[in-house]
Amino acid sequence: MANCSIFENLVQRLASAGVSSPRLEARILIANILNVDPNSVTSGICIPPQSQKELENHVQRRLNHEPIDKIIGLKSFYKYTFLTSSDVLSPRPETEILLEKAIKLAKQNGFENTLELGVGSGCVLLSLLREISALKGVGVDVSKKALNVCKKNAEALGVEKRCKLVCKSWFDADFLSIFEHPFDLIVSNPPYIKTADIEKLEKEVWLFDPWVALDGGNDGLESYVQIAKLAPHLLKNKGYLLLEIGCGQMQDVKKTFEKQGLEYVTTLFDLAGIARVVVFSKEK
Ligand SMILES: C[S@@+](CC[C@H](N)C(=O)[O-])C[C@H]1O[C@@H](n2cnc3c(N)ncnc32)[C@H](O)[C@@H]1O
């Protein structure tokens, strides 16, 4: 029998579990199961018997702190929707700051090629390629599973022909040998959480985002130190490097890249006033 009193009960259960937007999330969970627009889900919506078990399964996952985008497998980022899974970091709104700056610089300078270090779901690189049809991109990630998700997203956005994906770690001794040429623009949102702090994050993050996407080593800066050694070799003269950074890392990151000869350009802040993106250039 169809159940037409699930909605309000679901809102209550999500609210009691501490979900901050229980009404919105109830709508999204139901809409996903019924394959309808979330805006069409109203309080008296009826769930047919064949969908009730699956909905309850998704609700249980949410009550166990799994983020809603991992449950429904989709997340909006910038203008687009990306497939997500336990294999990739869920795209974050603050990363749009890096993307918007990258789009602006690429357009202003007529850039032709770009590299993303730690491409994950592809939300940054693929949005860039989708926005700028003349641009070609390479996305590198140590996680093969993440690259599988990225490949599907590239196909969904229709940019797969302009996007090369490579499975490689920037800590590999032969990392530079995989590249045939330097790049106009490099973007990266590397793992930047101190190892000891990961389990202090919300459960939604540390239980469900891949550890390799979060772990920045003992001081949170290990990937930046490595990328700083590589970037001068990978960047063209007059090229730009854009990095997302964690809270309180600005000065250390600035020093690390200046030490390798890159020129500091600017810092961009998020809505909370936290330094989020640092821009460097190569001037020779
Ligand atoms: C914070 S996530 C960013 C993902 C995506 N670019 C975004 O902004 O949503 C960092 C990414 O770097 C990758 N990564 C971590 N260590 C790496 C390494 N040593 N070499 C290459 N990729 C690495 C992770 O697998 C993950 O996909």
The ligand as a Tripos MOL2 file, in Angstrom:
@<TRIPOS>MOLECULE
LIG
   27    29     1     0     0
SMALL
NO_CHARGES

@<TRIPOS>ATOM
      1 C1         41.0400   17.4600   -1.7550 C.3       1 LIG1
      2 S1         40.8460   16.2880   -3.0720 S.3       1 LIG1
      3 C2         40.3960   17.3990   -4.4100 C.3       1 LIG1
      4 C3         39.5490   16.7470   -5.4720 C.3       1 LIG1
      5 C4         38.9890   17.7120   -6.5060 C.3       1 LIG1
      6 N1         40.0520   18.3600   -7.2450 N.3       1 LIG1
      7 C5         38.1340   18.7680   -5.8180 C.2       1 LIG1
      8 O1         38.5990   19.9220   -5.6910 O.co2     1 LIG1
      9 O2         37.0190   18.4480   -5.3840 O.co2     1 LIG1
     10 C6         42.5360   15.8690   -3.3910 C.3       1 LIG1
     11 C7         42.7410   14.8680   -4.5280 C.3       1 LIG1
     12 O3         44.1530   14.6340   -4.6340 O.3       1 LIG1
     13 C8         44.3830   13.2480   -4.8310 C.3       1 LIG1
     14 N2         45.7380   12.9490   -4.3080 N.ar      1 LIG1
     15 C9         46.1050   12.8160   -3.0090 C.ar      1 LIG1
     16 N3         47.4120   12.5560   -2.9180 N.ar      1 LIG1
     17 C10        47.8890   12.5030   -4.1950 C.ar      1 LIG1
     18 C11        49.1710   12.2610   -4.7510 C.ar      1 LIG1
     19 N4         50.2260   11.9920   -3.9750 N.pl3     1 LIG1
     20 N5         49.3110   12.3000   -6.0840 N.ar      1 LIG1
     21 C12        48.2450   12.5530   -6.8980 C.ar      1 LIG1
     22 N6         46.9910   12.7700   -6.4160 N.ar      1 LIG1
     23 C13        46.8180   12.7600   -5.0860 C.ar      1 LIG1
     24 C14        43.2560   12.5640   -4.0860 C.3       1 LIG1
     25 O4         43.0440   11.2560   -4.5570 O.3       1 LIG1
     26 C15        42.0910   13.5280   -4.3190 C.3       1 LIG1
     27 O5         41.3490   13.1580   -5.4490 O.3       1 LIG1
@<TRIPOS>BOND
     1     1     2 1
     2     2     3 1
     3     2    10 1
     4     3     4 1
     5     4     5 1
     6     5     6 1
     7     5     7 1
     8     7     8 2
     9     7     9 1
    10    10    11 1
    11    11    12 1
    12    11    26 1
    13    12    13 1
    14    13    14 1
    15    13    24 1
    16    14    15 ar
    17    14    23 ar
    18    15    16 ar
    19    16    17 ar
    20    17    18 ar
    21    17    23 ar
    22    18    19 1
    23    18    20 ar
    24    20    21 ar
    25    21    22 ar
    26    22    23 ar
    27    24    25 1
    28    24    26 1
    29    26    27 1
@<TRIPOS>SUBSTRUCTURE
     1 LIG1         1 GROUP 0 **** ****
